[in-house]
Each structure stands twice: as C-alpha cells, then as structure tokens.
Amino acid sequence: MKFVSSKLSDKEQIVFGEMLARWKGVLGPLHEVGLAVVRAKWDSTYVNQVREHLKKWELDDGKVRLGTGAANHGDWALKVLREDAQKFAADPEHQYLFPTKRGSLHHKISQATLRELSQKLEKAGAQGAVLRVLLDKIQSRVRPTATKSDYLEILLNLPANLEVGPLSELRKVDPGAGFDPNHDNHGKVRVQTPRSKHLAVVEQLARSNDIDWQRLSAFLKTADEEHQKMLKGTGRLLTPPVRDRWPKVGDKYSRR
C-alpha cells in the first residue's frame, strides 16, 4: 500500500510506508475503512492523523541507510559517520554484506532508548554532569567544530554503539527497540563481545526510572575505550563489519 501526498515530506512518506508494512493496525482508521475512502479523504483528513503518529514513531528504529545524507536517508547521522560507513559498504572486501554497495547503520542500544535517555538527562541536573562531560569528550572526536553540546545528537552518534551492516530490509530478524549486540563464538558458546557487554549495562541503566548516572557513565566510558582499542591505527571512527556475525539465510541476513 503506497500513498503519495504533497502534504507529506519525503521522509514522512518513508516513515508512513514503514509503519504500514511493519505495524499493521497502528493507524486503526486506515485499516478499518475502505482503501478508496482513505484515498478520497487522504489530504483533508488522514494526512493529519498520520502526522500525529509520526511524532511518536521513528523510522526503522534509528536505522539509517548509507547514501547522500538527504532527508529520506535519515537525518540523525553525522556526515562524518555516514561517510566512514559508506567506505565499508563500497569496499570489495565486504561485498558479501553489501552487494549493491549500500547498507545500514544499526544501533546496538536503540534510538528509542537513547532518546528516552536524552530526555532523562535534561531533567537530571547536577547528577547528570558526569555523563555530559563524557559525551562532550566523544563529541570532540566526531564533531570537533561544534560550538555547543547537543546531547541527543551525541547519543545517537556514539561510534561504539553503531554497527555497519546490511540494509535493514535484508535482516531476517530486527530487534526493533530491543538491544542488538555483537557476539563472538567461544567454542560452542556465543558470548557478547566486551564492547557489547558494557553497552548492555548502559542500556539496562538507561531504561531505569532512577538512573545511576555515575555507573551508566562508567560503563559507557569503558565501552568507548574498547571501541578505541579496536580502531587503533586505522584512522577510522567505526569498526568494520564482521562477516561471521551476519550469516545469510536465504536472501536475508541473520545476526549473531
């Protein structure tokens, strides 16, 4: 089902299309009335209802395609990170994951959780200072020319929390707002990587109604340090995709 309306931006149309495809029923009226009626009243009635839902919904839970950086490719990702990720997608070494030289940036801690954390940080006052200091340091690496701190932007662009992988629609299972860690095989046992273990604690703490800001910041700092170790000498901001973590099942990629 595809709707095109001059009253919806390109990004809004993409979001709406994803909503219809992935969460049928979230826009109740659109599924209760006939398609012809919806189209007849689209610009006068339903477009406004869609906009209200869009305010509460994020495109593919923070997965941004690697492309031009235009609005329809998502607007949360900093240009420097998009460009770094695109280099992996264009590299013949990673053709297995990116046969069309296009991929997606995936959050380990979901965008929805990070947005909630940003809102809690705004209200945290002095208690949240320890996290703000850490985020300022990270911002100095990913956006050194910034003249002020945008903590939501920094949280969404934490390099340690981003994974370059196949296009979202090519994933067999997408965790949505859940945690999406990396794993390594230790014999027959799959365990989270050190970086993902620390991010898992950050994710759990971020969901708490009474956040321990010192503890959250300490685990995020350690995750960032693990990330920096993996990058040592590469001059990159993002770590390369690992083929063994993306086995192909039919025409889809699984995640492990």
Secondary structure, 3 states (H helix, E strand, C coil): CCCCCCCCCHHHHHHHHHHHHHCCCCCHHHHHCCHHHHHHCHHHHHHHHHHHHHCCCCHHHHCEECCCCCHHHCCCCCHHHHHHHHHHHHCHHHCCCCCCCCCEEEECCCHHHHHHHHHHHHHCHHHHHHHHHHHHHHHHHHCCCCCCCCHHHHHHCCHHHEEEECCHHHECCCCCCCCCCCEEEECCEEEECHHHHHHHHHHHHHCCCCCCHHHHHHHHHHHHHHHHHHHCCCCCCCCCCCHHHCCEECCEECCC
